[in-house]
Amino acid sequence: MGLLFYFSVIRDTILNFFQNGIWVLGFFYLLIKIFENAKLKHFSKYVIAIVLGILFINAIWVNIDRFKYIN
């Protein structure tokens, strides 16, 4: 496997994470702007961190799964 393949996997992981993560950030940004509540703002920070963590693990998992079909 060439170096180009590894760069492709890393690039796809980053792109997948940011393409899905922007929807999470946009949703909670609009939610906080519509409902101005201190508890909601505090709670959404934790939810954003958890969801972005799950999306990052998913992006890595999907792109590592590509190795299974190469070998």
ROGUKOL-306470 format. One line per field, with one value per residue: residue number from 1; x negated, y, z negated of N, C-alpha, C in turn. Coordinates in steps of 0.2 Angstrom, whole numbers, plus 2048, in hexadecimal, padded with zeros to 3 digits. Layout:
REM residues N
votor: NUM_...
n.c1: X_...
n.c2: Y_...
n.c3: Z_...
ca.c1: X_...
ca.c2: Y_...
ca.c3: Z_...
c.c1: X_...
c.c2: Y_...
c.c3: Z_...
//
This chain:
REM residues 71
votor: 1_2_3_4_5_6_7_8_9_10_11_12_13_14_15_16_17_18_19_20_21_22_23_24_25_26_27_28_29_30_31_32_33_34_35_36_37_38_39_40_41_42_43_44_45_46_47_48_49_50_51_52_53_54_55_56_57_58_59_60_61_62_63_64_65_66_67_68_69_70_71
n.c1: 7FC_7FD_7F6_7FF_80B_80D_80D_819_822_821_824_832_837_836_83E_84B_84E_84E_858_864_863_866_873_878_873_879_886_887_883_88D_898_894_894_8A2_8A9_8A5_89D_895_893_895_88B_880_882_882_875_86E_875_872_864_864_86B_863_857_85C_85F_852_84B_853_850_842_844_84B_842_837_83D_83C_82F_831_836_82C_821
n.c2: 7FA_80B_81B_824_81F_81F_82C_82F_828_82F_83C_83A_836_842_84B_844_845_853_857_851_856_863_864_861_86B_876_873_874_881_889_884_889_897_899_895_89D_898_895_888_880_884_880_872_86E_870_865_85B_85D_85B_84D_848_84C_845_838_838_83A_82E_826_82A_826_819_815_818_810_804_803_7FD_7EF_7EB_7ED_7E5
n.c3: 800_804_800_805_803_7F5_7F2_7F9_7F1_7E4_7E9_7ED_7E0_7D9_7E1_7E1_7D3_7D1_7DA_7D5_7C8_7C9_7CA_7BE_7B6_7BC_7B9_7AB_7A9_7AF_7A7_79B_79E_7A1_795_788_77A_76B_765_770_779_771_770_77D_781_77C_782_790_78F_78C_797_7A2_79F_7A1_7AE_7B3_7B0_7B7_7C4_7C5_7C3_7CF_7D9_7D6_7D8_7E5_7E8_7E6_7F2_7FB_7F8
ca.c1: 800_7F9_7F7_805_811_80D_80F_820_826_821_828_839_839_837_844_851_84F_851_85F_869_863_868_87A_879_871_87E_88D_887_882_894_89C_892_897_8A9_8AB_89F_89E_88F_893_895_884_87B_883_880_86D_86D_878_86D_85D_865_86D_85D_853_85F_85D_84A_84A_856_84C_83C_846_84D_83C_833_840_839_829_833_838_826_81D
ca.c2: 800_810_821_828_81C_821_833_82F_826_835_842_838_836_849_84D_841_848_85A_857_84F_85A_86A_864_861_872_87B_872_877_888_88B_883_88E_89E_899_894_89F_895_893_881_87D_885_87C_86B_86D_86F_85E_856_85F_857_846_846_84D_83F_832_839_839_827_823_82C_822_812_814_818_80A_7FE_802_7F9_7E8_7E9_7EE_7DF
ca.c3: 800_805_7FC_807_800_7EE_7F2_7FA_7EB_7E0_7EB_7EC_7D9_7D7_7E5_7DE_7CC_7D1_7DE_7D0_7C2_7CA_7C9_7B7_7B3_7BE_7B6_7A4_7AA_7B0_7A1_795_7A0_7A0_78E_784_774_769_764_777_77B_76D_772_784_781_77A_788_796_78E_78D_79E_7A6_79D_7A4_7B6_7B5_7AF_7BD_7CA_7C5_7C4_7D6_7DD_7D4_7DB_7EC_7E8_7E7_7F9_7FF_7F7
c.c1: 7FC_7FB_7FD_80B_812_80F_816_824_826_825_830_83B_83B_83D_84A_852_852_857_865_869_866_870_87C_878_877_885_88D_886_889_898_89A_895_89E_8AB_8A5_8A1_897_88E_892_88E_87F_87C_881_878_86B_86F_874_867_85E_866_867_858_855_85E_856_849_84D_852_846_83E_848_847_837_836_83E_833_82B_834_831_822_820
c.c2: 806_816_825_825_81E_828_834_82D_82C_83B_840_838_83D_84C_84A_844_84F_85B_855_853_861_86A_864_868_877_87A_875_87E_88B_88A_888_895_89E_899_896_89D_893_88C_87D_87E_881_874_86A_86D_868_859_857_85B_850_844_847_847_839_832_838_832_824_824_827_81B_810_813_812_804_7FD_7FE_7F1_7E6_7EA_7E7_7D9
c.c3: 800_800_7FE_804_7F9_7EE_7F4_7F5_7E6_7E2_7EB_7E5_7D7_7DB_7E2_7D7_7CD_7D5_7D9_7CA_7C3_7C9_7C2_7B4_7B6_7BB_7AF_7A4_7AB_7AA_79C_797_79F_799_78A_77C_771_768_76B_779_777_76F_779_785_780_780_78E_795_78F_794_7A3_7A5_7A1_7AC_7B8_7B5_7B5_7C4_7CB_7C6_7CC_7DA_7DC_7D7_7E2_7ED_7E9_7EE_7FD_7FE_7F9
//
